[in-house]
Amino acid sequence: MRPDRLVATFSIVARDPAVDEWGIAVQSRFLAVGAVVPWAQAGVGGVATQAWANVAYGPAALRWLRDGLSAADVVDRLVAADEGRDHRQLGVVDAQGGSAAWTGPRCFRWAGHRSGVNYTCQGNILAGEAVILAMEDSFLGSRGPLSHRLVAALRAGQQAGGDSRGQQSAALLVVREGGGYGGSTDRAVDLRVDDHASPIDELDRLLALHRVFFSPATAQLTRAAGNVVREMQEILTKQGYYHGPISAEYDAATRAAFKQFCHMENFEARYREDEFVDREVLTFMRGRYGDA
């Protein structure tokens, strides 16, 4: 038997029971690792398949998890039926937070995993066991949104040595019932860095943008007046939305220009008709279009 293509990597599969989310974060010296390793479904569980990756593990594992099998039962069933099991690595977290993993004895060293309630970390061709231990410590010691905790765990693993061959790609998948765009899918976060010198840094940057563009508007508001409006008018003029005087007044022309900007930049949900502007949008404007 000829094994499938090697996906040497480190990943974490986890569940956040407080908000019913499941997610996977992964980094590898492999092109577009997000197309191979992570699989998840809201209310069902999450899966990472790697090493000599058998991508059929993903849909099969989710199917059996939907049928009510535990993470341990799913791993046992997948491994038992696969003649290439000695080359495979797998991590699963089920709907209840049960976890299980498999590291085949012929995976290239260092290879191994650590699992606990609501998480499992696994990796192969790593700098050493410290990579997995650092990921576990990071996840268990962190708070906040699952997406941020998963990326932080990747960063901790990389700082401990990461993939011994280097970096190339990374991915983050988080699912929640109705969590996708428009509420019609469960993909709350689905970000991929396919080829980059610092893929975890880039993934972190994309996650920050994702929060700005897709998170609900918050109560962090700034009154549109004085120097704030002056800065807005200068940026809107430079970008071609505003053609009036730099008056520092939030008049009808400035409001219309800002509204057009928000529509063009996909900030419709953050635009307001009153005298306040969303602070996240202001930060975005300054960072991308303001003077250095």
Secondary structure as UniProt FT lines:
FT   STRAND          6..7
FT   STRAND          9..16
FT   TURN            17..20
FT   STRAND          21..28
FT   TURN            31..32
FT   HELIX           33..35
FT   STRAND          38..41
FT   TURN            42..44
FT   STRAND          45..52
FT   TURN            55..56
FT   HELIX           57..66
FT   TURN            67..68
FT   HELIX           71..80
FT   TURN            83..84
FT   HELIX           85..87
FT   STRAND          88..94
FT   TURN            95..96
FT   STRAND          99..103
FT   TURN            105..106
FT   STRAND          112..116
FT   TURN            117..118
FT   STRAND          119..123
FT   HELIX           129..140
FT   HELIX           146..159
FT   TURN            160..161
FT   TURN            164..165
FT   STRAND          169..175
FT   TURN            177..178
FT   HELIX           181..183
FT   STRAND          187..193
FT   HELIX           199..214
FT   STRAND          221..223
FT   HELIX           226..238
FT   TURN            239..240
FT   HELIX           252..264
FT   TURN            265..266
FT   HELIX           268..270
FT   STRAND          276..278
FT   HELIX           279..289
//
